[in-house]
Amino acid sequence: MPPKQRVQGKRKAGKEKAGDTLLLDGARGPAGPSLDDSIHEVAKRDKTADKAILGYARFDLIKYYDRLVFGEWNNRPLVDSQVQSLYQSFLANGADRFNPIHAIPLVVPKKWLVEGSYSQDIDKRQELPVLEISSSAPKVWKIKAAGGHHRTKAIEAWMKKINKEYEMQLAEERNVAGLPADNIGQLQIEHINKAVRIRLQKLAGMLEYGGQWMVTVFDESQIDEIIGLHISQNETKHVYMQSPEEGLIQQYKMLSATGKNWSNVEHTTAGGIFAKQNELLAQDYVFSHLEMTVSSGTHYIYSPEMQFNQFYNMMFSSYGGIVADITMRLENRLRWCFNTISYDSRMGDAEMYQQLKQAHPVLAAISDPLREALNSVYEKHLGGQTAASYRLGNTNEDIWSKAYLRYKLDVIDVMEDYVRDKKKTQAMNDLSDDVQTALEGCAAKASLVLRQRDNLHDFVHFPLMSRSVITTLVRNLSMIERSIFEVSAWFSPLLYMAKAHGKDWTPGSASADMIRAIMCHPDYDPEQRMYAVTEIISSIFEMFPELLNMEGQLANINIPRRVTKQRELQMVFGIADDGKERKRGTQKGKKKGKKNDDDDDDDDENDDDDEDDDDKESYDELEHEDGGEGTGSWSHRKERLRQREQARIDSLRAEAVDAQKILNGGTKLTSVKHYNLYQPRSRESSISTDAVDQAFRGQNLISFHTYEWSATTSGSRARRMRVLACIAILEQTVVNAYRIGLLDDDRGGAAAVRLAIQDNTEKYRVVRPTSRKKLSKLTPGNARKAAQITPDHVDLTWPDQIHDAVVPQVDFDLEVELKSHKRDFLRVSQAHQAQNVINLVQNSRIAWEDTTGAVGLRDCPALRPQVQEALEALVKVLSINAYIQRQSSKLPFDSNLPPSEGLDVLYRAAEDEPVISRIAKNRKFVVPSRAEEAVLLEAEARVRQKHRAGSNGASGSQCDSHSVTASINLHHASPIHPPLIQPSIKHNTCADVARDTGLAQPPSTQASTAHDALVLDVDPAPSSLTGRRPVTTDLHVGPECPTSPSTTRDPPVLDINTTPSPPILQVHPGSPWPAQPPTTHVPASDNTCYGNSEDYIRPVEFDDIGSAAVSDDGLEDYLIALKDVSHTKQGNAVPRPRPIPRGGEVSRHQSSKETWNKREASLSVSSTDSYGGNRHINGKPNRKRRQFGEDNVGSSGAALSQLHEDGDNIITQLA
């Protein structure tokens, strides 16, 4: 039946739709692929431009630069930063000058060109003909360039760099060729033949091309304005600009794909981002960290810590090696939960755990959503906003243990929920069989991994890895960055002098080099060194309060700065850069230029005159001692000082030359083996066995150096050995200046950390031969007796040879140390802000006392006195307000600010500035001779022993609370230990510079106070300040220190603020806010105009140094002051709250055998784990972390143990 015909109803007028009428076309036409109209227009222009192309050629952009006209269609300004970026790219990636993609468009009349000087074959590249201009062109012809101006300048700079390198290599070849044949060693010959000449050949070939670049030649007659604008555009609109971190990852992937690693990364001459990427990839620990990061998907790549600059700073900080180590271990723990091994509850936990560790992980099962879920659990219980975050990995803290228990339970729940959701959505069926198997048992395996408590070498007290763990690590470790550097230098002794080695040694992070030093430490059993590393890194987290306290110690002692420039370093020892004796006139610097031999005497005279001007203020007081006999007495005294200074320089030079000879006689290596970071090794470079022990200072430091200094490099071996000798001597002297006192502070964290490392790693050290002999005599039937014998391990050898450290008498509380650290950090930030205000005013011409208008900022003009007074009043008010802000409470605005709470600021020197300020700013770096240092150290050791013997007779509480204020009579001070002129803080005058210029970071006192004053050799009698503008220096007499009754006059007696360190090296001034933490990588810069050069030498008089060793009374007073200054509210020190000291005698930790009870030995051997080495099946060793006394064993530990037991029971039931 046909369908019923539809009846058309009548429509109302005006209601018809347009589709029902004939107003619209009946069909739209076929819909095919189409592009934007703008793209069609671009395609048309491309066709027109292609028709105008005559061909391709090579063209020398440098030779004919003046004949090129840039900016005809695109008048881009020549930006130097863009040129530098291209130049650095050429250095890093090479100059891809004949790639058609990079061809430069040239528009030229066709009749100007020589036929055959261009080609239509674009694939010829470097075989293209050179473009030639015919004689029909004008005599002064010009060619329009539609782009390439920046590339032209960049290739010019690149060619200059290549030519300079060629000249240097050629000069090296000529120097060796000009030497007598008998003086040339086999190593030099091999270096010239295998390195220098090959490089010369390569450079010569690169220079043959000159400034040639591939160009696209257009016929000018076919180029109108539109096409000209078209070909001059940059084609970057459709190109993704790669970020620096992405470029780093791509370079890592390329190295890995080609079977290369960090040891195959060659040094680049480029700078900027390219150099930083190269430096990162050349470090073994960074390469391993990138391997973990890239293989884990995108979870870590887009985290804030992977932003390139942050990543670079993190990896090259002192804690970069620890971050790489911890993240690798925690990521491995996470991967142990995802494998194809079936979880068998009938199998023992220990056996199952070992199988999980050795199984191959299924990385596809650890998806990004699962990692994000685990990261959320971490943020909830252990993240940066929780109280447990500051206790990361610290099993001694109940807060961490309880939070970690809740974290473990939630991790298991999250894994179960993730798998359950996969099954519900049928997504599990889309996964491979291995991924399904790995996900099915991940929760049960995680419960087994997380409930491990005895395998501390697997970091079982840490969470599973996620990106927020890195954030917490960086935050916590950055708070103790200086302490980590110092601890690392205990094992790798020349870390502080890394920059002085030049490019030959780039250790990277200090903690990474510490690991290398431990892996080749002869006292540790090679099979146990990996466990020693894990023990020390665990100690860093479990002793976080001690390290925070140590951070304050290092800030207070103001460690003397090292000379890290090779030229200046040799000048300290009186040696010129060529190895010869440095003449006095050569210290003026590079600007002085070369002079004839006839001018040498004039140079010396000029140098003497300059020295007179610098030193006269410091020697004014010597006239008082000589009875004020006038010029004759002064000249005689000055000449005697010069003779002693010259004797000191001669002694240092002789010691450095002797050390150089010893090092030259050491092993000579033609190549260096590359080891993985955690691979046990032995040092290949060694001093000859014929050398006498302690032949020079620092000889033991070189024996523990991680740098293979005997290997062949491009530089002169004689010069490298000479520099290394100076490095070792200087570093040993600096170490003696501060580290002895640092470890002698029984209320400081440094001694606690040192003893914990020494004691906790005892079982990993080699066994003494006598102990092995006893064990070997036991028969198999005497198993019980063998178990009772404790092996006698060797004592740990410290490279600095400081083997005595006091037993701490303070228990360090995290809350107290955190508050002190944050308060100090806030005070430093406030001081920085106040200094910015001062600098802004001082640099403004409106504040100067100048009416001529001709004075510039470099002249450091004096401020108008009224402006100076107003500025000082402003700083005083700011200091009060800053103090109120630091208290975190509402306090009344009281003008009676504690002296130690003022802000440390620096004012510009004025013409009428007191002598105290000028002397403080002119302090120089002085290295004592070996004889002088030996006498001083011997005298100090006797005084310390005497003071220690007196302290042992008193109670612990009396010893700890004992505070001695050493007020030393400046006029009658010991010649060896005169005090430093240091007024108390009252920030209202320019005289405050006397104190502030010596600060590297407030709160600060001087590390080498007595030696500073020795260098200054001053006697600030009241007459020293006469004739100057009245200022308030706040020099006050210590009320507890009587003056000598035999004093003929009464000079002022100062409260001396010192710290526990022997006064050996001179500290030189720094800025009043904290300098950058020590680093082995980025040179520290000091841009302040108030300090002095760190390497400038100043004469010093060691007057009657022999008598000081006989009479130690003055020295004893000095050391007593050192004992208590960092714990009192004197002068400049910011008060750091201390916990209540524990009772007990103050004893010395002479030997771990004498002080601590023997711990149980773990001699059993099992299968190797993921990191190699042997596992101790007895589990957690009896490690001494923070509690050093028997009276610390109490209910807290028992409660913590019960907490662990309950948590393990719960997790076992869940599994």
VENBEL-V308545 format. One record per helix or strand of 3 or more residues. SS is the DSSP state (H for helix, E for strand). FROM is the first residue (numbers start at 0). LEN is the number of residues. If there is no record, write none. Layout:
ss from len
SS FROM LEN
SS FROM LEN
This chain:
ss from len
H 17 3
H 36 16
E 52 8
H 64 3
E 67 3
H 79 14
H 99 3
E 103 5
H 109 3
H 121 6
E 142 3
H 148 29
H 180 3
H 185 23
E 211 8
H 219 3
H 224 7
H 243 14
H 261 3
H 271 10
H 283 12
H 303 3
H 307 8
H 319 16
H 348 10
H 362 3
H 367 14
H 386 5
H 397 27
H 426 4
H 432 8
H 441 9
H 455 3
H 466 12
H 480 11
H 494 10
H 509 10
H 528 14
H 543 14
H 565 7
H 583 5
H 589 3
H 596 23
H 621 4
H 630 34
H 698 5
H 716 27
H 748 12
H 761 3
H 768 8
H 779 9
H 813 29
H 844 3
H 856 3
H 864 22
H 898 3
H 914 7
H 929 23
H 955 6
E 966 3
H 989 7
H 1008 8
H 1021 4
E 1052 3
H 1104 6
H 1112 15
H 1151 4
H 1189 3
H 1194 20
